Amino acid sequence: WLLLVWSYARTKGRRKLWDKLNENKAEDAAAFDKSFLGWLDGPMKAVWFCWLVLYVHDVFSKILVIPIDDLGFDIGVYILTSGALAIMTTSRYLPTFLETRFKIMEVALKTVITRLATIAIGVVSVLNAGVCFGLPASSILGVSGVGGLTFGLAAKDILSNFMGGTILAILRPFTVGEEIFITGGSNFRGSGDPSVSDYLVKEIGWYQTTLLAKDTKPTTVPNGFFLGANVINVTRATARVLIVDLRVLYQDRDKIYTICEELEEYLRGSDLIDSVNFPVRVNLTSAKADCLNVQVETHIYKLPLDKHLKAKMKTMMDMMDIVDGHTSGVAYPVEVQLETLPGLSGKK
């Protein structure tokens, strides 16, 4: 009778209680499923199944006179049921507890911690129940160890991908919506490919990560790849480096100091240049065969790519105007090639 009453309470009683408590509210089935009464369906099923197993065990042990330790069997079943209830409770309430108590807002990290907790509860419950059922603890551990080793060797690639997904969720080197630069693998294109550029992270799963290239072709990368890969998170950069080489004629070498000072003054006063957090370097770096080389190194504030290209263009044009204002002409590359005149072909 207890099984019948419990089954009725699970199948119909919960819904009637919900309707009674919300008789003046327009609530649908989805709201009921998300409520505490809706969640109770799982725990009530576990308890009902526990009582059913114990009832069947008692009946058949009396009919067939099976020599089984009733107390140990009952305790083992109750331990399994308690473990199932603990797993359900952890899955529902631990993410909220992590968010309110430890301020963990990342969904992936909360999922990893919750899954690890549920796995630990499940393993402990099964081991304790096995001991109560009469199985030696050494045998359980031995079989588990051999089975785990066999499974690990057979599915090492799968486990590597799941481990990679776990590491990505915990360390969070990148998240969905960010752009990353990665080197190419044997089966996919790297960011160095002009048609790829920086990958946009579309989805991070437990087994694989989906990236979107510049040519809009989705690329699926197993998470195990990221365990040993160098990944550059472009989105989290605070500025973009700009290095420009400006050519100056040898005949204008007396203007080098003035050019460098004006370039540095312009860059430090520009609203596009982050001269507070990063250095501004303008120096004569080399003397080539046909010109002097003035190198400019600075950082432009991080902007969307289209705005960055316009800011970069304006900065370079302004710097070239400064150089043109102090030089006598453009320092075109000069190539010297010696040729033998036709009339002197036999002479040195």
Secondary structure, DSSP 4 states (H G I P E B T S, - for coil): -HHHHHHHIIIIIHHHHHHHHTTTS---HHHHHHSHHHHTHHHHHHHHHHHHHHHHHHHHHHHHT----HHHHHHHHHHHHHHHHHHHHHHHHHHHHHHHHS----HHHHHHHHHHHHHHHHHHHHHHHHHHTT--HHHHHHHHHHHHHHHHHHTHHHHHHHHHHHHHHHH-SS-TT-EEEE---SSS--TTSTTT-SEEEEEE-SSEEEEE-TTS-EEEEEGGGGGS--EEESTT-SEEEEEEEEEE-GGGGGGHHHHHHHHHHHHHH-TTB-TTTS--EEEEEEE-SS-EEEEEEEEEEP--HHHHHHHHHHHHHHHHHHHHTTSSS------------GGGTT--
